[in-house]
Amino acid sequence: MKKLTLALAGLMALGVAGSAGADQYEDAIKYRRAAFSMVKWNFGPMGAMVKGEMPFDKAAFARHADNLAALAKMPLDGFIDGSDLGDTKSKPEVWEQRNEFESKMREFVDAADQLALVAKGGDQGEIKSKFSQTAKTCKSCHDDFKTK
């Protein structure tokens, strides 16, 4: 939990520095990339456990699910107006269909929160179902709003 707190503090510091700096748009892109990178870092082991590629570890899964729930809330802050230009994989639709984009991001946050709750119980069937749902919400946003 201390590592997550430090990582979150670092991301928030980057966000604060970015809003004060002259290159706030590039900083916003870096911020959301960092947040998505940590999301991916936590998704990986959970996916491997769900697929049977590594042994299921209830405590580790629950920790990754808690991390994911906290991290899922962060990327949206990095999609500030003007950060559609530069080195980004975001499609123009992020800004053109802003309400739909934000709705999909909220669906991901809700799914990640549900996964964290189910993970605490340790029922692998429920966990697999919620993990799949969470992954689908993540992928649906990628399909519509991220270039390949």
CYANA upper distance limits for C-alpha pairs under 8 A (distance plus 0.5 A):
  1 MET  CA      5 THR  CA      6.68
  2 LYS  CA      6 LEU  CA      6.67
  3 LYS  CA      7 ALA  CA      6.58
  4 LEU  CA      8 LEU  CA      6.50
  4 LEU  CA     67 ASN  CA      7.49
  5 THR  CA      9 ALA  CA      6.56
  6 LEU  CA     10 GLY  CA      6.64
  7 ALA  CA     11 LEU  CA      6.75
  8 LEU  CA     12 MET  CA      6.61
  9 ALA  CA     13 ALA  CA      6.56
 10 GLY  CA     14 LEU  CA      6.70
 11 LEU  CA     15 GLY  CA      6.75
 11 LEU  CA     31 TYR  CA      6.97
 11 LEU  CA     34 ALA  CA      7.97
 11 LEU  CA     35 ALA  CA      8.00
 12 MET  CA     16 VAL  CA      6.69
 13 ALA  CA     17 ALA  CA      6.53
 14 LEU  CA     18 GLY  CA      6.38
 14 LEU  CA     27 ASP  CA      7.77
 14 LEU  CA     31 TYR  CA      7.15
 15 GLY  CA     19 SER  CA      6.75
 15 GLY  CA     27 ASP  CA      7.63
 15 GLY  CA     28 ALA  CA      7.38
 15 GLY  CA     31 TYR  CA      6.96
 15 GLY  CA     78 GLY  CA      8.30
 16 VAL  CA     20 ALA  CA      7.05
 17 ALA  CA     21 GLY  CA      6.57
 18 GLY  CA     22 ALA  CA      8.37
 18 GLY  CA     23 ASP  CA      7.44
 18 GLY  CA     24 GLN  CA      5.12
 18 GLY  CA     25 TYR  CA      8.17
 18 GLY  CA     27 ASP  CA      5.49
 18 GLY  CA     28 ALA  CA      7.12
 19 SER  CA     24 GLN  CA      5.85
 19 SER  CA     27 ASP  CA      8.45
 20 ALA  CA     24 GLN  CA      7.62
 23 ASP  CA     27 ASP  CA      6.91
 24 GLN  CA     28 ALA  CA      6.54
 25 TYR  CA     29 ILE  CA      6.87
 25 TYR  CA     80 ILE  CA      7.94
 25 TYR  CA     82 GLY  CA      6.65
 25 TYR  CA     83 SER  CA      5.08
 25 TYR  CA     85 LEU  CA      8.40
 25 TYR  CA     86 GLY  CA      8.46
 26 GLU  CA     30 LYS  CA      6.69
 26 GLU  CA     83 SER  CA      7.31
 26 GLU  CA     86 GLY  CA      7.36
 26 GLU  CA     87 ASP  CA      8.26
 27 ASP  CA     31 TYR  CA      6.49
 28 ALA  CA     32 ARG  CA      6.79
 28 ALA  CA     78 GLY  CA      5.13
 28 ALA  CA     79 PHE  CA      7.19
 28 ALA  CA     80 ILE  CA      7.38
 28 ALA  CA     83 SER  CA      7.02
 29 ILE  CA     33 ARG  CA      6.62
 29 ILE  CA     78 GLY  CA      6.81
 29 ILE  CA     79 PHE  CA      7.94
 29 ILE  CA     83 SER  CA      6.97
 29 ILE  CA     87 ASP  CA      8.13
 29 ILE  CA     88 THR  CA      7.12
 30 LYS  CA     34 ALA  CA      6.57
 31 TYR  CA     35 ALA  CA      6.79
 31 TYR  CA     75 PRO  CA      7.95
 31 TYR  CA     78 GLY  CA      6.38
 32 ARG  CA     36 PHE  CA      6.54
 32 ARG  CA     74 MET  CA      8.08
 32 ARG  CA     75 PRO  CA      5.24
 32 ARG  CA     76 LEU  CA      7.90
 32 ARG  CA     77 ASP  CA      8.09
 32 ARG  CA     78 GLY  CA      5.47
 32 ARG  CA     79 PHE  CA      7.87
 33 ARG  CA     37 SER  CA      6.44
 33 ARG  CA     75 PRO  CA      8.32
 34 ALA  CA     38 MET  CA      6.86
 35 ALA  CA     39 VAL  CA      6.79
 35 ALA  CA     71 LEU  CA      7.06
 35 ALA  CA     74 MET  CA      6.96
 35 ALA  CA     75 PRO  CA      6.18
 36 PHE  CA     40 LYS  CA      6.66
 36 PHE  CA     75 PRO  CA      7.22
 37 SER  CA     41 TRP  CA      6.67
 38 MET  CA     42 ASN  CA      6.85
 38 MET  CA     71 LEU  CA      7.77
 39 VAL  CA     43 PHE  CA      6.65
 39 VAL  CA     68 LEU  CA      6.34
 39 VAL  CA     71 LEU  CA      6.72
 39 VAL  CA     72 ALA  CA      7.45
 40 LYS  CA     44 GLY  CA      6.62
 41 TRP  CA     45 PRO  CA      8.12
 42 ASN  CA     46 MET  CA      7.39
 42 ASN  CA     64 HIS  CA      5.66
 42 ASN  CA     65 ALA  CA      7.83
 42 ASN  CA     67 ASN  CA      7.46
 42 ASN  CA     68 LEU  CA      6.72
 43 PHE  CA     47 GLY  CA      6.51
 43 PHE  CA     64 HIS  CA      7.81
 43 PHE  CA     68 LEU  CA      7.88
 44 GLY  CA     48 ALA  CA      6.74
 45 PRO  CA     49 MET  CA      6.67
 45 PRO  CA     61 PHE  CA      8.10
 45 PRO  CA     64 HIS  CA      8.30
 46 MET  CA     50 VAL  CA      6.65
 46 MET  CA     61 PHE  CA      6.32
 46 MET  CA     64 HIS  CA      7.50
 46 MET  CA     65 ALA  CA      8.29
 46 MET  CA    131 PHE  CA      8.46
 47 GLY  CA     51 LYS  CA      6.55
 47 GLY  CA    131 PHE  CA      8.29
 48 ALA  CA     52 GLY  CA      6.57
 48 ALA  CA     53 GLU  CA      5.36
 48 ALA  CA     54 MET  CA      6.12
 49 MET  CA     53 GLU  CA      6.45
 49 MET  CA     54 MET  CA      5.61
 49 MET  CA     55 PRO  CA      6.39
 49 MET  CA     56 PHE  CA      5.53
 49 MET  CA     57 ASP  CA      8.14
 49 MET  CA     61 PHE  CA      8.40
 50 VAL  CA     56 PHE  CA      7.90
 50 VAL  CA    128 LYS  CA      6.39
 50 VAL  CA    131 PHE  CA      8.40
 52 GLY  CA     56 PHE  CA      7.93
 56 PHE  CA     61 PHE  CA      8.07
 57 ASP  CA     61 PHE  CA      6.50
 58 LYS  CA     62 ALA  CA      6.58
 58 LYS  CA    119 ALA  CA      7.89
 58 LYS  CA    120 LYS  CA      8.41
 58 LYS  CA    122 GLY  CA      6.36
 59 ALA  CA     63 ARG  CA      6.66
 60 ALA  CA     64 HIS  CA      6.72
 61 PHE  CA     65 ALA  CA      6.55
 61 PHE  CA    119 ALA  CA      7.24
 62 ALA  CA     66 ASP  CA      6.58
 62 ALA  CA    116 ALA  CA      6.87
 62 ALA  CA    119 ALA  CA      5.45
 62 ALA  CA    120 LYS  CA      6.21
 63 ARG  CA     67 ASN  CA      6.69
 64 HIS  CA     68 LEU  CA      6.54
 65 ALA  CA     69 ALA  CA      6.67
 65 ALA  CA    112 ALA  CA      7.58
 65 ALA  CA    115 LEU  CA      6.80
 65 ALA  CA    116 ALA  CA      5.18
 65 ALA  CA    119 ALA  CA      7.30
 66 ASP  CA     70 ALA  CA      6.91
 66 ASP  CA    113 ASP  CA      8.27
 66 ASP  CA    116 ALA  CA      5.66
 67 ASN  CA     71 LEU  CA      6.57
 68 LEU  CA     72 ALA  CA      6.30
 68 LEU  CA    112 ALA  CA      6.77
 68 LEU  CA    116 ALA  CA      8.35
 69 ALA  CA     73 LYS  CA      7.67
 69 ALA  CA    109 VAL  CA      7.07
 69 ALA  CA    112 ALA  CA      5.26
 69 ALA  CA    113 ASP  CA      5.50
 69 ALA  CA    115 LEU  CA      8.36
 69 ALA  CA    116 ALA  CA      6.95
 70 ALA  CA     74 MET  CA      8.03
 71 LEU  CA     75 PRO  CA      8.13
 72 ALA  CA    108 PHE  CA      7.37
 72 ALA  CA    109 VAL  CA      5.73
 72 ALA  CA    112 ALA  CA      7.41
 73 LYS  CA    109 VAL  CA      6.42
 74 MET  CA     78 GLY  CA      8.21
 75 PRO  CA     79 PHE  CA      7.78
 76 LEU  CA    102 GLU  CA      8.06
 76 LEU  CA    105 MET  CA      7.75
 79 PHE  CA     83 SER  CA      6.85
 79 PHE  CA     84 ASP  CA      8.31
 81 ASP  CA     95 TRP  CA      8.27
 84 ASP  CA     88 THR  CA      7.52
 84 ASP  CA     90 SER  CA      7.37
 84 ASP  CA     91 LYS  CA      8.34
 84 ASP  CA     92 PRO  CA      7.34
 84 ASP  CA     95 TRP  CA      8.11
 89 LYS  CA    146 LYS  CA      6.08
 89 LYS  CA    147 THR  CA      5.68
 89 LYS  CA    148 LYS  CA      7.97
 90 SER  CA     94 VAL  CA      7.23
 90 SER  CA    145 PHE  CA      6.44
 90 SER  CA    146 LYS  CA      5.16
 90 SER  CA    147 THR  CA      6.63
 91 LYS  CA    145 PHE  CA      5.63
 91 LYS  CA    146 LYS  CA      5.78
 91 LYS  CA    147 THR  CA      6.42
 92 PRO  CA     96 GLU  CA      6.68
 92 PRO  CA    145 PHE  CA      8.15
 93 GLU  CA     97 GLN  CA      5.75
 93 GLU  CA     98 ARG  CA      7.85
 93 GLU  CA    101 PHE  CA      8.49
 93 GLU  CA    144 ASP  CA      8.17
 93 GLU  CA    145 PHE  CA      6.52
 94 VAL  CA     98 ARG  CA      6.00
 94 VAL  CA    101 PHE  CA      6.29
 94 VAL  CA    145 PHE  CA      6.24
 97 GLN  CA    101 PHE  CA      6.72
 98 ARG  CA    102 GLU  CA      6.59
 99 ASN  CA    103 SER  CA      6.56
100 GLU  CA    104 LYS  CA      6.72
101 PHE  CA    105 MET  CA      6.76
101 PHE  CA    141 CYS  CA      7.77
101 PHE  CA    145 PHE  CA      7.90
102 GLU  CA    106 ARG  CA      6.66
103 SER  CA    107 GLU  CA      6.77
104 LYS  CA    108 PHE  CA      6.84
104 LYS  CA    137 THR  CA      7.55
104 LYS  CA    140 SER  CA      8.20
104 LYS  CA    141 CYS  CA      6.64
105 MET  CA    109 VAL  CA      6.82
105 MET  CA    141 CYS  CA      7.78
106 ARG  CA    110 ASP  CA      6.61
107 GLU  CA    111 ALA  CA      6.57
107 GLU  CA    137 THR  CA      6.93
108 PHE  CA    112 ALA  CA      6.54
108 PHE  CA    134 THR  CA      6.79
108 PHE  CA    137 THR  CA      5.70
108 PHE  CA    138 CYS  CA      6.45
109 VAL  CA    113 ASP  CA      6.65
110 ASP  CA    114 GLN  CA      6.74
111 ALA  CA    115 LEU  CA      6.64
111 ALA  CA    130 LYS  CA      7.79
111 ALA  CA    133 GLN  CA      7.28
111 ALA  CA    134 THR  CA      5.46
111 ALA  CA    137 THR  CA      7.89
112 ALA  CA    116 ALA  CA      6.74
112 ALA  CA    134 THR  CA      6.38
113 ASP  CA    117 LEU  CA      6.96
114 GLN  CA    118 VAL  CA      6.74
114 GLN  CA    130 LYS  CA      7.60
115 LEU  CA    119 ALA  CA      6.43
115 LEU  CA    127 ILE  CA      7.28
115 LEU  CA    130 LYS  CA      5.85
115 LEU  CA    131 PHE  CA      6.73
115 LEU  CA    134 THR  CA      7.72
116 ALA  CA    120 LYS  CA      7.06
117 LEU  CA    121 GLY  CA      7.79
118 VAL  CA    122 GLY  CA      7.44
118 VAL  CA    123 ASP  CA      7.95
118 VAL  CA    126 GLU  CA      7.18
118 VAL  CA    127 ILE  CA      6.48
118 VAL  CA    130 LYS  CA      7.98
119 ALA  CA    123 ASP  CA      7.81
119 ALA  CA    127 ILE  CA      6.36
122 GLY  CA    127 ILE  CA      7.66
123 ASP  CA    127 ILE  CA      6.57
124 GLN  CA    128 LYS  CA      6.43
125 GLY  CA    129 SER  CA      6.85
126 GLU  CA    130 LYS  CA      6.66
127 ILE  CA    131 PHE  CA      6.34
128 LYS  CA    132 SER  CA      6.59
129 SER  CA    133 GLN  CA      6.81
130 LYS  CA    134 THR  CA      6.56
131 PHE  CA    135 ALA  CA      6.59
132 SER  CA    136 LYS  CA      6.66
133 GLN  CA    137 THR  CA      6.90
134 THR  CA    138 CYS  CA      6.87
135 ALA  CA    139 LYS  CA      6.61
136 LYS  CA    140 SER  CA      6.50
137 THR  CA    141 CYS  CA      7.08
138 CYS  CA    142 HIS  CA      7.05
139 LYS  CA    143 ASP  CA      6.54
140 SER  CA    144 ASP  CA      6.88
141 CYS  CA    145 PHE  CA      6.15
141 CYS  CA    146 LYS  CA      7.80
142 HIS  CA    146 LYS  CA      5.29
142 HIS  CA    147 THR  CA      8.16
